[in-house]
Amino acid sequence: MKDMTIGSPFKHVIYFTIPLLLGNFAQQLYTLADTVIVGRTLGTSALGSIGAVVSLIFFIQGFVIGVGSGLSIVLAQRFGSKNEQRIHDSYVTSMGIAFVLSVVISIVSILLSDTLLTALKIPQALYSDSKAYFTTAMFGLIIVMGFNLFSNVMRAMGSTKTLLWYSVLSYALNFLLDVILIVVFSFGVVGVAIATMLSQLIVSVLIFRHLSKRYPVLKLNKNDWKLKGDELPLHLTISVPIGLQNSIISIGNIVLQFKLNELTLGNIEAHAIATRLEGMVTAPMMTIGVATATFVAQNYGAGLTDRIWQGIRTSLILSVTYGFFMGGLVYFKGSTIVAWLVGATNEATTNSIEAYFKMTALFYVFLAVLFVLRYSLQGMGRTIAPTISGLVEMGIRSFVPLIFVGTFGFPAIAYSHPLAWFSTMTILLISTYLFMKNDRNKWWKRALLR
């Protein structure tokens, strides 16, 4: 276990972030390979089919992933307090909540698949592949939940170096399965979803076994099958709002996709492809935020307020620097990179990709600040401000396309992203300042109640 309540905050954030960043780099290599395989084997229409429904998948998966993240925050706080029994109880409770939620949501999503996809107004040319991809992804929802929960538990315990190797293994398996299922057996877009599920399932089992052997406090026993009722309120109070924050943001993306689907196929394909690269580029900023959340949670549990602020400041410097650099790179070279990756030759698609990056890339710095502050507040168990910011982000992603797509077309879609980032960042900045100014001396009292 990595104890972040002692030693240099700067070193802890750096050392904790580096393995996560290396894992993130491995993920980006996989995403890059996946994009090339799908784009050059199945064509840009396949990427469009996935992109047309991915906002709905993110809405559902985002909730369960957010819940898993929230559950691990409770565990990290317990680790900071050094109470082994409460650490064990938190681990068991987290698994129980994760299992029940993912199974129920998976069943409901599959039963309503036609209704949901029809409501999105997915073009007929993309509908068949979109439905196949969505349904397969929903079958594997419990795997996604398990993979993210166990990964977050390892982060909460400070085991980022070990997690790095498991992450690399997951991406390697995913790539290998992509080749087998898409190139060799021609499974199409369904193969993309199955490859992800199988790779995460294998690694989830390995991580679970590692946790049981490496940390005696996490080893299950026969009495753990019955959850403790007094543990549920705290875990649900912290985890469900974080899940809802992810879903709330995704609602805006669903509305955005709904309006986007009214535009040309070139616009739909361009947005799907451009945001795929954008996700690859901005993922390290989220990784820095995740590292910050663990650092903050442990020190919050220990009542060390000065260390919390030092960690946040360090993470902001790292994230903002990265955001400036990558934003400039994507602004000038983003469309060239995408054209090389997926072999896009349709002029309407390539022009829309270039236009998208010109309208968004220079604003990545907003995301850099946003991720650090959102995860920091969550690390302290503070969910109100992130939830409110999520509602604002959802509103902007919804209303800007709804109101302006008819007049401005694709630019209304593109500009809704930086507008949402800026508004969310502003709310989180104000909330963090007010919280640290007014409640600074009360954190340790609240921490003792966790």
N, C-alpha and C positions, 0 to 999 in steps of 0.2 A: 504494500500500500504506500502511496505517496502522500506524506503529511505536508500540506501547504500552509499550515498555521505557524511554521517557524522558517527562518531563513529569508533570503532576499526575495521580495515579491516580484521584482523584475526577472530574476533568474527562474523563479517558479513558472511565471507566465511564458517565458521564452522556452524553457525546457519542456513544459507541458504542451506548448503549441507545436513545437518542431515535429514530434512524432505524428501529431494529428495532421499537420501540413503535408508530411511525407505520405501519409495514408490518403490524404485528399489528392495529392499529386498522382498517386497510383489510380485513384478513382477517375481522375480526369483523363489519364491515359486509356483507361477502359472505355470511358464515355466517348473519347475520341475514336477509338477502334470500333466501338459499337455504331457510332454515327457513320463512319466510313463503310462498314459492312452493310448496314441497312440502306444507306444512300446509294451506294454503287451496285449492290446486289438486287435490292427490291425497288430502287428508284426513289425520287423525291416525293412521289405520291404516297409511298408508305410512311415516310416521315410526316407528311401532311395528315395522314390518317391517325397516326399516334398523337400528333400535336392537336388535332381537332377534339380529342377526348381526354387529353392529359390533364386539363384543368379540373375535370370532374374527378379523375383518379387522385389528383393532389388534394382535392377537397376531402375525400374519404381517407386516403392514406395519411394526409397531413394531420388529421385528428388523432389517429392511433399513434402516429410517430410523436406528436406533441404530448400525448398522455404518457408515453414511455419516457420522454425527456423529463416531464414533470415528476414522475415517480422516482427517477434517479436523483433529482434534486433533493428530495426528502432523504434519500440514502446518503448523499454527500453531507448533508447537514448532520445526520446522525453520526457519520464518521468523524466530523469535526468535534462532536461532543464526546467521542471515545466510549460510547455505551454499546457494547457488543450485542446485548440482548435486543436492544432496539434496532440495531443494524440488521440483525437476522429477521426480526419481525417485519421490517420495512421491505426486505428482499422478498419474503414469502407473500406479503400482501400485494406487492407490485406484480408478481407473476399471476396471482389470482385475478386481479383487475384486468390485466392485459389479455388473458385468455378469454374471459367472458365477453369483454367489449369487442374484441376482434371477431369472434365467432358470430355474435349477433349482427354486427354491422355487415359482415361478409354475406350472410344469408339474405338480409334485406336488400342489399345492393344488387345481388344477382337476380332476385325476383323482380326488381324494378328497372332492370337494365334497359329494356325497350322504351319504357316511359321516359327515363332520364335522357337517353340519347336522342329521342325524337324531340324532346323539349329544347335540346341544344341546337336544333336545326342543322345538323351535320349534312353536308351535301351528299346526294345519293351516290356519287362516284366514290366517296370515302366511307360510307356508312358500314358496309360489310366488314372491312378490316378494323374499323374503329370499334365495332361491337365485339368482335373476336378478341381484340386486345384488352378491352375493358373487362369482359367477363373472366378472362384468364387471370388478369391482375387481381380481381376480387376473390377468386378461389384461393389465391395465395396471401390474402391479407393477414392471416394469423402468422404466417412466416415472416412477413415484413415487420409485424409488431414484435415477434420474438427476437429477430435479429437486432432491431434498434434498441429494444429493452436491454438485452444482454450487453450490447456494445456500450450503452450509456452507463450500465452498472460498472463496467470496467473503467470507464472514464471517471465515474464518481469515486472509485477506489484509487484513482491516480495511476492506473496501469496502462498508460498510453503507448508505451513501447511495445508491450505484448499485443495490444490491440492493433497496432500498426501491421504486424505480421499476419494477423487474422484478416485484416482488411485487404491486404495485398493478395492473400489466398482467395478471398471472395471475388475480387476483380479478375484474377487469373482464371478461376473456374467459370466465371460469367463469360469471359471472352472465348474460352474454349468451347463452352456450350453454345454460344452464339454461332461459332463457325460450324459446329456439328449440326445444330438444328436448322439454321438458316441456309447455309451454303451447301451442306451435304444432303440433308433430308428435306429441304425446301418447305419448312414449316411456316414461312412467311412471318407476319407480325406476331402471330401466336408464339413462335419460337423465341422472339425477343423477351416476352413476358415469362415464359417457362424457364428460360436460361437464368433470368434474375432470381426467380423463386427457388430453383434447385440449388444455385450457388449459395444463397442466403440460408437455406435450410441446412446444408452441410456445415457451414461455418457456425451457425447458431448452436448446433449440437456440440461442436468442438469448444466453443466459448463456454457453454454451460458446464461441460466437463472440467474445463480449466478452472472456472470459478469455484467449483465444488472441491477440487483437489488443492488449489493454491490458497484458498481462504477458508479455514475451518468454520469461521463465523457464517459463511454462506452455504454450508453443507446442509442439505435438507434431511429431515427425519420424518418418521411416521406421523408425528403430531402436527406437522405443517399442513396437512390436507384440510384442516379446519381453520379458516381465517379468523383472526381476532377482530371482533366487531369494533373495538375501540380504536383500531388502526385505520379503518376505512375512511372516517371523516377527514382526517388530515391529508391523507394521500389523494383523495378525490378533490379536496378543496384546492390543492396546488396543481394537480395534474390535469384535471378536466378543463379549467380555464385556459391552460396553455394549449391543450388540444383544440379548444374552441377558437383560440387566437389564430392558429394555423388554418382552421376551416373558414373562419370569418374572412381572412385574407383571400382564401381560395374562392369564396363566393364572388368576390369582385372579379377574379380571373374567369369564372364561369360566365358571368354577364359579359365580360370583355370578349370571350370566345364566341358567345351567342351573337354579338354584333359583328365580330370578325367573320363568322361563317356566312354573313350576308354579302360580303365583298367577294372579290375574285379568288379563284383557286391559287393564283400567283401570290396574292396577299396572305392567304391561309398558309401556304407552304413556306413563304418567307418568314412569317412570324414564328412558326414552329421551329424552323431551322435556326433562325437568329437567336431566339430565346434559349435554344439548346446550347449554343456556344456561350451565350451570356451566363447561363447557369454554371458552365464549366469555369469561366473566368472569375465569377464572383464567389464561388464556393469557398475559397480560402478565407474570405472575410467572415463567412459564417463559422468556419472552423475556429478562427480566433475568438469569436463570440462564445462558442461552446467551451473553449478552454477557460475563458473568463468566468463563465457561469460556475464551473467546478471550483475554481479558485475562490470566487466570492462566496459560494455556498459553504465551503469548509471553514472559511474565516468568519462567516456569519454565525455558523454553529458554535464557534469558539468565542464569539463576541469581540473579535479584533477589528474594530472599525477603521483604524488608520490603514491597515493592510488592504482592506477592501478598496479604498479610494486609490491607493498606489497601484493596485492591480488593474483597475479600470483605466487609469491614465496611461499605463504602459500599453495596454491593448489598443487604446485609441490611436496612439502614435503608430503602432505597427499597421493597423488596419487602414488608416487614412493614407499612409504612405503607399501602401499597396494599391489602394483604390485610385489614387492619382496616376500611378504608372500604368496600370492595366487599362484604365479608361482612355488614356491617350493612345495606347497601342491599338485598342479595338476601334477607336474613332477613325484612325488612319488606315488600318490594315484588316479590319474585321471582315469586310465583304470578300476580300481576296482570300483570306484564310478559309472562309466557308465554301467558296467556290472550289477551292482545291480539295477540301475534305469530302464533300458529297457529290462533286462533279456536276453541280447545277449549271445547266446551259440555257434554261428558259429565261429569256430577257426580262419578262415581267417579274419573275421570282427574284432574279439577281438584283434588279433595280430596287425592289422593295426591301431586300436585305440591306443594301447599302444605305438606303434612306433611314431604315430603322436605327442602325448604329450611329448615324449622324445626329439623330434626335435623342439618343439615350446614353451613349458611352461616357460622355464627359460628366455625367451625374452619378457615377458609381461611388464617388466619395460620400454621397448621402447614405448609401447602403452600408458603407464602412462604419459610419458612426451609429447607424440604426442597429446593426447586429450586436455591437458591443453593449450598447445601453439596454437593449431589449433582454439579452441573455443575463446581464448583470442584475437587473431588477428581478428576473425570474429566479436567479440564484439565491436571492434573499427571500424568495417566497412571495414577492410582490407581483400580483397579477392584474390589479385594476388598471394601472397606467398602460401596460402592454396590451390589455384587452381593448381599452379605449382607442389606442393608436391603431390597433387592428381594425376596429370598426371604421375609423376614418380612412384607412387605406382601402378597405372594401368599398366604401362610399365613392371614393375618387375613381377607383378602377371600374366601378359600375356606372356612375353618372356621366363621366366624361365621354365614354363610348356611346352611351345611350343618347346623350344630348347632341354630340358633335360629329358622330360618324356620318350622319346623313348629309352634313354640310362639308366636312373636311376629309372624309374617307379615312384612309389608312393612317395619316398623321395623328388623328384623334386617338387611335389605338396605341401608337408608339409613345406619344407624349403623356399618356395616362400613367405610364410606369414611373418616370422621374417625378411627376407631380405627386404620386402616391408616396414615393420614397421621401421626398422633402417634407411633406406634411407629417408623416410618421416620425421622422427624425426630430422635427421641431417639438412635437408633443413629448417625446421621450427625453429630450434635452431639458425641457422645462420641468418635467416630473422628477428627473434625477437630481437636478439642482435643488428643487424645493424639498425633496425627501432628505437629502444629505444636510441641508441647512437646518431644517426644523426637527428632524427625528434622529439625528446622528447619535446623541447620547442615550437613546432608548433602544438601540438595536440589541445590545447584549441582554436586556431584560426580555425582549421577545425571543431571542435565541434560546434562552434557558427554558422556554415553554415548549420548544419544538420536540 
